[in-house]
Amino acid sequence: MVLSNDVLKRLAEHQGLCISIYMPTYSAADGTEVQQNPIRFKNLIKQAETRLGDYDLRHDDVMKLLQPALDLDKEEFWQQQNEGLAILLADGFFEYYQLPSSVDDLVMISDRFYLKPLMPMLTGNGTFYLLTLSQKQIRFMEGDRFSIREVDIEGLPKSMGEALQYDETAQDGQFRISTNKGGTNNSFQHAGSFHGQGSPDRDDIRQDLLQFFHQIDAALHPFLRDKQGPLVLTGVEYLMPIYREANTYQHLLDDSISGNTKILEPEELHTEAWAIVEPHFQQSQQAAIDHYNELSNTGRTSADLQETVSAAFYGRVEQLFVAIGAYQWGTFDPQSNQLQLHTDEEPGDQDLLNVAAIQTILNGGTVYAVDPEQVPNTAPLAAVFRY
């Protein structure tokens, strides 16, 4: 499954006894190092088993919770790893994510999943979309810093011929429109006039393209409606301004990939698209930091743990910066608004940085999981408040 902001929000919404296991992994390309994967995995499972014993569960119930993860422990699974692995378990719930960057060994058991190690992979590495434009082939893809995949969109026309019911001829850019013989009441069709580049009907083909692109935009609208990732166009140059005229998605980027991209493999498209969107994500994060600094003397920012955790629960956090690799152990009671902070992890503790991040996501805020030196005020966390 592809990790995205939507997936992260869905995981954040899950409540109950949640088991989160993280481990670095080796792939088959790493040679004999791959043999460390099952050894490390068994150690972490044993740690989870021991910690679940503190929850007054019978041993059979503990093993039932862990069984979906144990079923992964096969040689072929360990041979097909990336840089890291996240395993999330709960009663009736099991998902795992092969991660494109390494994570530390970690077992967390709480009333929500521990998601902070996943957040850096969506910070500055976020989701973008790619739309390949061609009269004969339309493809829509979703990617991030590490990968790209084609997405099947319901109702998305695959070609101009399909969208406008054209009888396609051999060359891209030239079609024969099928028209009804003897008028609209006659179901027999005959070949009509050619439209295409260089024909007397150039204005007609532009209007046909515009109609085609309106259909594409309409099909994409339900999928993109609540999205914020940048959209990159790719295709021959003359199609770009026509599509922009039809487009209603507000995050369409000005830069595009020009040329006959039908011959490019997804990996090649990904490389070119990431070069376009990476500065966008970097600018977004820097703009958030600048926004924090601009508001630093207005009462709408804080690097205080108590104030920020509380504000996250009550939906006040618009943007949260949280340090990766850092922990703040303790408890927070939203009913009494009381926070207890401990130097070392104690029974019942949670990482309050993860707690603040989860609540920010659940309440529609944005989380930037960054290196500690990138958090404003060099604090473990910092927030911009909505009010």
C-alpha positions in Angstrom: 0.0 0.0 0.0 1.3 3.5 -0.9 1.8 5.7 2.1 0.0 9.1 1.8 -1.5 11.8 3.9 -4.9 10.2 3.5 -3.6 6.8 4.8 -1.9 8.6 7.7 -5.1 10.2 8.7 -7.0 6.9 8.5 -4.3 5.3 10.7 -4.5 8.2 13.1 -8.2 7.7 13.5 -7.9 4.1 14.7 -8.4 3.6 18.5 -8.0 0.6 20.7 -5.0 -1.5 21.8 -2.6 -0.5 19.0 0.8 -2.2 18.4 3.3 -0.4 16.3 6.5 -2.2 15.3 9.3 -0.5 13.3 12.6 -2.0 12.0 15.3 -1.2 9.5 15.6 -3.8 6.7 17.9 -5.1 4.1 17.0 -6.1 0.5 18.3 -9.1 -1.5 20.7 -6.6 -3.1 22.5 -6.2 0.2 23.7 -9.8 0.1 24.1 -11.7 3.4 22.9 -8.7 5.3 19.4 -9.7 4.4 19.7 -12.5 6.9 19.5 -10.0 9.7 15.8 -9.2 8.8 14.2 -12.3 10.4 16.5 -12.2 13.5 15.6 -8.5 14.2 12.0 -9.2 13.5 11.8 -12.1 16.0 13.4 -10.0 18.7 10.9 -7.2 18.2 8.0 -9.6 18.2 9.3 -11.1 21.5 9.5 -7.6 22.9 5.9 -6.9 21.8 4.8 -10.1 23.4 6.4 -9.2 26.7 5.0 -5.7 26.7 1.5 -7.0 25.9 1.7 -9.1 29.0 1.4 -5.9 31.0 -2.1 -5.5 29.7 -3.7 -8.5 31.5 -4.1 -10.4 28.3 -4.1 -14.2 28.1 -1.1 -15.6 26.2 -3.4 -17.0 23.6 -5.0 -13.6 23.0 -1.5 -12.0 22.8 -0.5 -14.5 20.1 -3.7 -14.0 18.3 -3.0 -10.3 18.0 0.5 -10.9 16.8 -0.3 -13.8 14.4 -0.8 -11.7 11.3 2.7 -10.3 11.7 4.2 -13.7 12.4 2.7 -14.9 9.1 5.0 -12.5 7.3 8.1 -14.4 8.5 8.9 -16.2 5.3 12.2 -16.1 3.3 10.5 -14.6 0.2 9.1 -11.8 2.2 12.5 -10.8 3.7 14.1 -11.0 0.3 11.8 -8.3 -1.0 12.4 -5.4 1.4 13.3 -1.8 1.0 15.0 0.3 3.7 12.5 0.0 6.5 9.4 -1.8 7.7 6.4 -0.6 9.7 3.9 -3.2 11.1 0.7 -2.0 12.7 -1.6 -4.4 14.6 -4.8 -4.2 16.5 -7.8 -6.4 17.2 -9.1 -7.1 13.7 -6.6 -4.8 12.1 -3.3 -5.5 10.3 -1.3 -3.4 7.9 2.4 -3.2 7.0 4.4 -0.7 5.0 7.8 -1.3 3.3 9.5 2.0 3.8 11.8 3.8 1.4 14.1 5.1 4.2 15.5 3.5 7.3 13.8 3.6 10.8 15.0 2.7 14.2 14.0 -0.5 16.0 10.9 0.3 17.9 7.9 -1.3 19.6 5.1 0.9 20.8 1.8 -0.1 22.5 -0.8 2.5 23.1 -4.4 3.4 22.5 -3.4 4.8 19.0 -0.8 3.8 16.5 2.7 5.3 16.8 3.0 7.2 13.5 5.8 9.7 14.0 8.4 7.6 12.2 6.2 7.6 9.1 5.8 11.4 9.0 9.2 12.4 7.7 8.4 10.4 4.6 5.5 12.7 3.9 7.3 15.9 4.9 9.1 17.4 2.0 8.6 14.1 0.2 4.9 14.5 -0.2 2.4 13.3 -2.6 2.2 14.7 -6.1 0.2 13.8 -9.2 1.2 13.4 -12.9 -1.2 13.6 -15.8 0.1 12.5 -19.2 -1.7 14.3 -22.1 -2.0 12.7 -25.5 -4.9 12.4 -27.9 -4.5 8.6 -27.9 -3.5 7.8 -24.3 -4.3 9.5 -21.0 -2.5 8.3 -17.8 -2.9 9.6 -14.3 -0.3 8.8 -11.6 0.3 9.4 -8.0 3.9 9.7 -6.7 6.1 10.8 -3.9 9.9 11.2 -3.5 10.5 7.5 -3.7 8.0 6.0 -6.1 5.1 6.5 -8.6 2.2 4.4 -9.6 -0.7 4.6 -12.0 -4.1 5.3 -10.5 -7.3 4.0 -12.0 -9.9 6.9 -12.0 -13.5 6.0 -12.6 -14.8 7.7 -15.7 -11.4 9.0 -16.9 -11.4 8.8 -20.7 -8.3 6.9 -22.0 -8.3 8.7 -25.3 -9.8 11.5 -27.3 -11.5 8.9 -29.5 -13.2 7.3 -26.5 -14.2 10.7 -25.0 -15.7 12.2 -28.2 -16.5 9.0 -30.0 -14.0 9.6 -32.8 -12.9 7.0 -35.4 -9.2 7.3 -34.8 -6.8 7.3 -37.8 -3.1 6.4 -37.9 -1.6 9.6 -36.8 -1.8 11.3 -33.4 -3.5 14.7 -33.9 -5.8 13.6 -36.8 -9.1 11.9 -36.4 -12.1 11.1 -38.6 -15.3 12.1 -36.8 -18.1 9.5 -37.1 -21.4 11.2 -38.0 -24.8 9.7 -38.5 -25.7 9.1 -42.1 -28.9 10.8 -43.1 -29.3 12.8 -40.0 -29.5 12.2 -36.3 -32.4 9.7 -36.5 -30.3 7.3 -38.6 -28.2 4.9 -36.6 -25.9 4.0 -39.5 -22.6 5.9 -39.3 -20.3 7.0 -42.0 -16.8 8.5 -42.0 -16.9 12.3 -41.8 -14.2 14.9 -42.5 -10.6 14.8 -41.1 -9.6 17.1 -38.3 -6.0 17.5 -37.2 -2.8 19.6 -37.2 -2.4 21.4 -40.5 -6.0 20.9 -41.6 -8.4 23.7 -42.4 -10.3 22.8 -39.3 -7.5 23.7 -36.8 -9.9 25.7 -34.7 -12.3 22.7 -34.6 -9.6 20.4 -33.3 -8.7 22.9 -30.6 -12.3 23.0 -29.5 -12.5 19.2 -29.6 -9.4 19.1 -27.4 -10.8 21.6 -25.0 -14.0 19.5 -24.8 -11.9 16.4 -24.2 -9.8 18.1 -21.5 -13.0 19.3 -19.8 -14.1 15.6 -19.5 -10.7 14.7 -18.0 -10.9 17.5 -15.5 -14.4 16.5 -14.5 -13.4 12.9 -14.1 -10.4 13.9 -11.9 -12.4 16.3 -9.8 -13.9 13.7 -7.3 -10.4 12.3 -6.6 -8.6 15.6 -6.4 -11.4 17.5 -4.6 -9.8 17.5 -1.1 -6.2 17.0 -2.2 -3.4 19.6 -2.0 -0.5 17.8 -3.8 0.9 19.5 -6.9 -0.2 18.3 -10.3 2.3 18.1 -13.1 1.4 17.9 -16.8 3.4 16.0 -19.3 2.9 15.7 -23.1 3.5 17.6 -26.3 3.8 21.3 -25.9 0.7 22.5 -27.8 -1.6 20.5 -25.5 -0.5 22.2 -22.3 -2.3 25.6 -22.6 -5.5 24.0 -23.8 -5.6 21.7 -20.8 -4.8 24.7 -18.5 -7.9 26.4 -19.9 -10.0 23.4 -18.9 -8.4 22.8 -15.5 -10.1 23.5 -12.2 -7.5 22.0 -9.8 -5.9 24.9 -8.0 -2.6 23.1 -7.4 -1.6 22.6 -11.1 2.0 23.7 -11.4 3.2 26.0 -14.1 6.2 23.8 -15.0 5.6 20.7 -17.0 7.3 17.9 -18.8 7.3 18.5 -22.6 7.7 16.0 -25.4 6.5 12.6 -26.4 6.4 11.1 -23.0 4.5 8.0 -24.1 7.8 6.3 -24.6 9.0 7.0 -21.1 8.9 4.4 -18.4 7.2 5.3 -15.1 10.6 5.5 -13.4 11.8 8.1 -16.0 8.6 10.1 -15.6 9.1 10.0 -11.8 12.6 11.4 -12.0 11.6 14.3 -14.2 8.4 15.0 -12.2 10.3 14.9 -8.8 12.8 17.5 -10.1 9.8 19.8 -10.7 7.9 19.2 -7.4 10.8 18.9 -4.9 11.4 22.7 -4.8 7.6 23.1 -4.3 7.7 21.0 -1.1 10.8 22.7 0.1 9.2 26.1 -0.4 6.1 24.9 1.4 8.1 23.9 4.5 10.2 27.1 4.4 7.0 29.2 4.0 5.6 27.5 7.1 8.7 28.3 9.1 8.6 31.9 7.9 4.9 32.0 8.9 5.8 30.8 12.4 8.5 33.5 12.7 6.2 36.3 11.4 3.6 35.3 14.1 6.1 34.7 16.9 5.2 37.9 18.8 1.4 37.7 18.3 0.5 34.9 20.8 -0.4 32.5 17.9 2.8 30.5 18.2 4.3 28.3 21.0 7.1 25.9 21.6 5.7 25.0 25.0 4.9 21.3 25.3 1.9 21.7 27.7 0.3 24.5 25.7 0.9 22.8 22.3 -0.4 19.3 23.2 -3.5 20.9 24.7 -4.1 23.1 21.7 -3.7 20.0 19.4 -6.5 18.2 21.2 -8.8 21.2 21.0 -8.2 21.7 17.2 -6.2 25.0 17.6 -3.0 23.8 15.8 -2.8 24.9 12.2 0.8 23.8 11.7 3.0 21.6 13.9 6.7 21.2 13.7 7.9 18.0 15.5 11.5 16.7 15.9 12.1 13.3 14.5 14.2 11.0 16.7 13.2 12.9 19.8 10.8 11.7 22.6 8.9 13.4 25.3 7.5 10.8 27.6 4.4 11.4 29.8 0.6 11.5 29.9 -2.0 14.1 29.0 -5.6 14.1 30.2 -7.7 16.2 27.9 -10.6 16.2 30.4 -8.6 17.9 33.1 -6.1 19.5 30.7 -3.3 18.1 32.9 0.1 17.0 31.4 2.6 14.8 33.3 6.2 14.8 31.8 8.7 12.1 32.7 12.5 12.0 32.0 12.3 8.3 31.1 9.4 6.2 29.9 7.1 4.9 32.6 4.2 2.4 32.5 1.3 4.1 30.7 3.4 6.8 29.1 3.1 8.0 25.5 5.5 10.0 23.4 3.7 13.3 23.7 5.2 14.5 20.4 3.4 11.7 18.7 0.2 12.5 20.6 0.4 16.2 19.4 1.1 15.1 15.8 -1.9 12.7 15.8 -4.3 15.2 17.2 -3.1 17.9 14.7 -3.7 15.5 11.8 -7.2 14.5 13.1 -8.2 18.1 13.4 -7.1 19.0 9.9 -3.7 20.6 10.7 -0.4 20.1 8.9 2.5 18.3 10.5 6.1 18.9 9.5 8.3 16.1 10.9 11.8 17.5 10.6 15.3 17.2 12.0 15.6 18.7 15.5 17.6 21.7 14.3 14.8 22.6 11.9 12.1 23.0 14.5 11.6 26.7 15.3 13.2 27.7 18.6 15.2 24.4 18.5 12.4 22.9 20.7 11.1 19.3 20.4 7.9 20.8 18.9 6.5 24.1 17.9 3.1 25.2 16.7 1.2 27.9 14.8 -2.3 28.3 16.3 -5.4 29.0 14.3 -6.5 31.5 16.9 
